Amino acid sequence: MRALIFLFFILFIFNSSFSKDNQLKLGKQLVYKYNCLSCHDFTQKRTGPSFAEIAKKYGTSEEAVERVAKIIINPPSFMPPFKIPFSQAKAIARYVLTEGSKVKEKEKKVYNEDDYLDLESQFH
């Protein structure tokens, strides 16, 4: 009996991570299908905020995914509303927040003062 419960637990964990990977792939496809990158970018503000700005504002929790998905379907601004199923909006939101948080982490790692300044060649 314990082995059966353990097996279900392992399958649940594997299925959860697998489905998130599938949602990220689907989200990426939908971002390109609905031409989101015509107004948004990964790092820079265009007509709309960048994915990095969105991730910074909302975070990457499941609650954030649902909140951004609702914004995609019924935006409060001049962004056009997307009449798509909530599951698709969640996939887009998960992709946007995940990719935006990656950009944010890369920006933290990129800047290193010693890479830009050669202190030994400075004349005082």
Secondary structure, DSSP 8 states (H G I E B T S, - for coil): -HHHHHHHHHHHHHHHHHHHHHHHHHHHHHHHHTTGGGT--SSS-SSS--HHHHHHHH-SSHHHHHHHHHHHHS-SSSS------HHHHHHHHHHHHHHHHHHHHHHHHH--HHHH--GGG---
